């Protein structure tokens, strides 16, 4: 049997990992919901399109840092209306906002705001500090009881894509009966 390392050697990366693009959710609401579900801090980068393009070029070195990678979710937004009514804390229109999502990803609290031109060291320090506090103070979720409690509270989340599978290949989701 071939070792995974030998297989991986056939697919060498083409570039530096620290230059990989920062993952970006298609919209803030989805990002906040997924951050809550994954129990991760959300990093919201806001500003004009020009400011966001500059941030997309400067942030990969931080988001791909070995101490940072995989611990946060990111979203870039130019329209403040997508997030201002959902968040508490400093809601300035331009900057990097470190957000702790609520239990069900419906709202969030900005725990730290930094300017877009913050140094890599300052941002990394702020992210690691926020993550440490978050990990120490946030109880771990049990998926089944979390979903049950959410349903009891009337909290629903509708995904943009219908849930299920297209088993027969007709382009439509096949629903199982009985539920």
C-alpha distance (Angstrom), angle and dihedral (degrees) to the residues before:
residue distance angle dihedral
X1 . . .
X2 3.81 . .
X3 3.78 117.6 .
X4 3.80 117.7 -119.8
X5 3.80 89.4 -120.0
X6 3.77 91.3 60.1
X7 3.80 90.9 50.7
X8 3.80 91.5 47.3
X9 3.80 90.2 52.2
X10 3.81 87.7 66.8
X11 3.83 89.6 61.0
X12 3.78 106.9 51.0
X13 3.78 116.5 -179.9
X14 3.76 117.3 -107.1
X15 3.76 103.9 -139.0
X16 3.74 141.9 2.5
X17 3.80 119.4 -50.3
X18 3.82 91.0 -138.8
X19 3.83 88.5 62.3
X20 3.82 95.0 54.1
X21 3.80 113.8 123.5
X22 3.79 119.4 -94.5
X23 3.83 109.2 -109.0
X24 3.82 111.2 -111.5
X25 3.80 126.6 -165.5
X26 3.81 117.3 -132.4
X27 3.82 88.8 -120.9
X28 3.78 139.0 6.4
X29 3.82 97.1 -117.6
X30 3.80 91.8 56.6
X31 3.81 91.3 46.0
X32 3.80 92.4 51.2
X33 3.81 91.6 47.6
X34 3.80 93.4 49.2
X35 3.81 91.1 45.0
X36 3.79 89.3 55.3
X37 3.80 92.6 46.2
X38 3.82 91.8 48.3
X39 3.81 91.1 42.0
X40 3.78 92.6 -125.3
X41 3.75 133.7 134.4
X42 3.80 116.5 -105.0
X43 3.80 119.3 -132.3
X44 3.79 110.6 -155.6
X45 3.80 117.0 -165.8
X46 3.80 111.5 -164.5
X47 3.78 134.8 -178.9
X48 3.77 143.2 85.3
X49 3.79 120.5 -34.3
X50 3.81 89.0 -102.9
X51 3.83 91.5 52.0
X52 3.80 91.6 47.5
X53 3.80 92.5 50.3
X54 3.81 89.1 53.7
X55 3.83 89.9 48.3
X56 3.81 91.4 49.3
X57 3.80 87.2 57.9
X58 3.81 96.7 45.3
X59 3.83 102.4 38.8
X60 3.83 101.0 62.3
X61 3.80 92.1 77.8
X62 3.82 88.7 58.5
X63 3.81 100.9 36.3
X64 3.82 90.2 50.0
X65 3.81 95.0 45.0
X66 3.84 109.7 124.5
X67 3.84 91.0 -120.5
X68 3.83 92.7 49.8
X69 3.79 108.6 33.5
X70 3.80 115.1 109.2
X71 3.80 95.5 9.9
X72 3.80 99.4 91.3
X73 3.79 142.1 41.6
X74 3.82 120.0 -138.5
X75 3.76 137.0 -152.8
X76 3.81 130.5 179.8
X77 3.83 115.7 -152.7
X78 3.81 133.6 178.3
X79 3.82 96.4 178.6
X80 3.82 112.2 72.3
X81 3.82 90.7 -163.5
X82 3.81 89.0 73.6
X83 3.80 92.0 66.6
X84 3.83 114.5 10.4
X85 3.81 95.5 85.8
X86 3.80 92.3 48.4
X87 3.80 100.9 49.3
X88 3.78 135.6 67.6
X89 3.79 122.4 -153.8
X90 3.82 131.7 43.5
X91 3.79 105.6 -0.9
X92 3.79 100.2 -177.9
X93 3.79 111.4 156.6
X94 3.77 97.6 -122.2
X95 3.79 129.0 44.6
X96 3.77 147.6 58.5
X97 3.78 113.5 -62.6
X98 3.79 122.9 -165.4
X99 3.80 106.6 -151.5
X100 3.78 133.7 -168.0
X101 3.82 108.2 -154.7
X102 3.78 120.2 -140.4
X103 3.79 121.1 -112.2
X104 3.80 94.7 -83.0
X105 3.81 101.0 30.6
X106 3.80 93.2 -112.4
X107 3.81 95.9 117.5
X108 3.76 137.9 8.3
X109 3.79 142.8 -158.6
X110 3.79 122.4 -129.4
X111 3.80 102.7 -134.8
X112 3.79 96.2 176.8
X113 3.81 135.9 11.8
X114 3.76 124.0 -163.3
X115 3.79 131.5 -179.3
X116 3.79 117.3 -103.1
X117 3.79 90.5 -113.9
X118 3.83 94.1 56.7
X119 3.77 115.1 139.9
X120 3.78 117.4 -101.3
X121 3.79 89.4 -117.0
X122 3.83 93.8 52.3
X123 3.80 92.0 48.5
X124 3.80 93.6 46.1
X125 3.81 90.9 49.4
X126 3.81 91.9 49.5
X127 3.81 92.6 47.7
X128 3.79 94.4 48.6
X129 3.81 92.0 46.8
X130 3.82 92.5 49.0
X131 3.81 91.6 46.8
X132 3.80 92.4 49.6
X133 3.80 91.9 51.3
X134 3.81 91.5 44.2
X135 3.81 92.7 50.7
X136 3.81 92.3 48.1
X137 3.82 96.4 46.9
X138 3.80 105.0 34.6
X139 3.80 117.1 86.7
X140 3.78 114.5 -133.8
X141 3.79 115.9 -107.0
X142 3.76 126.4 -123.2
X143 3.79 103.2 -147.6
X144 3.80 97.8 -143.5
X145 3.81 96.6 47.7
X146 3.81 91.1 40.2
X147 3.81 91.6 56.3
X148 3.82 92.2 44.0
X149 3.81 92.5 51.4
X150 3.80 91.1 46.8
X151 3.79 91.7 51.8
X152 3.81 90.7 48.9
X153 3.80 88.7 53.2
X154 3.80 91.2 49.4
X155 3.79 94.6 -113.6
X156 3.78 113.2 152.2
X157 3.75 133.2 174.6
X158 3.78 121.4 -159.5
X159 3.76 115.2 -159.9
X160 3.80 118.7 -145.0
X161 3.78 87.5 -122.6
X162 3.78 122.8 58.2
X163 3.81 114.9 -108.6
X164 3.79 118.0 -114.8
X165 3.76 141.2 48.3
X166 3.78 136.7 -74.5
X167 3.79 97.2 -133.0
X168 3.80 98.0 167.2
X169 3.81 97.3 45.1
X170 3.80 96.8 -120.9
X171 3.82 93.6 127.0
X172 3.81 94.1 -108.4
X173 3.79 130.0 101.5
X174 3.82 112.1 -104.4
X175 3.79 108.7 -135.8
X176 3.75 121.8 -152.3
X177 3.76 116.4 -128.2
X178 3.77 125.6 -125.2
X179 3.80 100.1 48.6
